[in-house]
């Protein structure tokens, strides 16, 4: 080995190398046993659930090492393996960068090359908790029916009997093997941005089992799943951008160590979970997690205010040429649109106990304006066909029932259609990294329809992307079509002005807003 190569090996970030340099390493002692499997070895998991678990282990030892499952890419898996399972988390704000090194993971598996090993780990009696962050796309469900999306080829392959590669298939196979091995209790917690995520995941796994398990075994297996496997709901919140070379260079300049897979994140972090566990758990609540009987309220608060406004900033930002979220929200026109969107959404929800709506809104705008994270508009705009249709219809229906229009929701829909149906509206540098499972459908609509009004109607009413009940909201469809035409003829700033004019022309509510109570989630309505 050359001297230069040896120097690079010596400079690689590992728990020991970090400790030798006086960097904070959490937990201080790596757990001796693994008790958690996490599906989705993403940046978000590594900057959220892994940190909560690592910090909890420093307060209370337990068998809570994490087995991380990467679905397809081995980049992070290989980098962490080379670094003795360690990586740095950069907490970025302004000019500050707080760095801590995590060593919470005990084992990493690449699902696409070793699906049987994934199932075996899920079935292992030593595993007590499975957490999941695979994004909305990873649930292979039909958002309109709430059931399995049987048209998805990867799900069809799992249902046909191959070694499972979908999240639902992995869980179903793991539960079946676990039951056959003695049936130790298990907790499975979804941590994705889906309303009633625990209940949804439980239903999808049950549907998979009903379709694949022989009748002679099915009833007892499903009874065991019902009584011994818990699916608590949760809400997670932290802005975690993609890792860039800038973040790697920052770690090296601050620590003198080479980290191939650091995770950038904002300082803010939140985790709300339902107290519905079939097993023990780490003392997550002692380091800031909230145990609540109103997870659904927190979900609605985040999905409508944070996620909805984040999408609006992303698409408006891309249309004005902003590459990052902070650049977009610093634009006065975009900020005005976001403020109005937050007003519109706030009228459709009840704030969970202990949360100040004014403070929550102010914190969102501060977080969006954090230039240190470098969060790309194209990253936030990715998978919009799964996100936007889930964020508009319910508040739209609530406002329509109260006799109110939703011009800011219409602006979100119109900008989504504009960006996704016509790739030429953005410079390549702005659009870089934008992905969407319905991109082929959307660009085809853009090719077939030259008029913006026709494109909007095709996307909202004919593409299958938005729920069918949207066809009942003709006023909203007309508002979207009008804003889309303005986007094309007058540009994004003219469309923002038009939407804000509609807001100002809405009759004022003599009360405190729409104030429609949030219905309890199915998980709490049992």
Secondary structure, DSSP 8 states (H G I E B T S, - for coil): --HHHHHHHHTB--HHHHHHTT--EESSS--SSEEEEEE---HHHHHTHHHHHHHHHHHS--S-EEEEEESS--HHHHHHHHTTT-EEEEEEETTEEEEEEE--EEEEEETTT-HHHHHHHHH-TT--EEEE--TGGGG-B-TTTSSB-TT-HHHHHHHTTSS--SHHHHHHHHHHHHHHTT---EEEEE-SS-TTHHHHHHHHHHHHHHHHS-HHHHHHHHHHHHHHEE---EEEE-------HHHHHHHHHHHS-B-TT-EEE-S--EEEE-S--SS----GGGGT-EE-S-HHHHHHHIIIIIIHHHHHHHHHHHHHT-SBHHHHHTSHHHHHHHHHHHHHHHTT----TT--HHHHHHHHHHHHT-TTS--BHHHHHTTHHHHHHHHHHHHHHHHHHTT---HHHHHHHHHHHHHHH-GGGS-HHHHTT---TTHHHHHHHHHH--SHHHHHHIIIIISSSS-GGGGG-HHHHHHHHHHHHHHHHH-HHHHHHHHHHHHHHS---SSSS--------TTT--
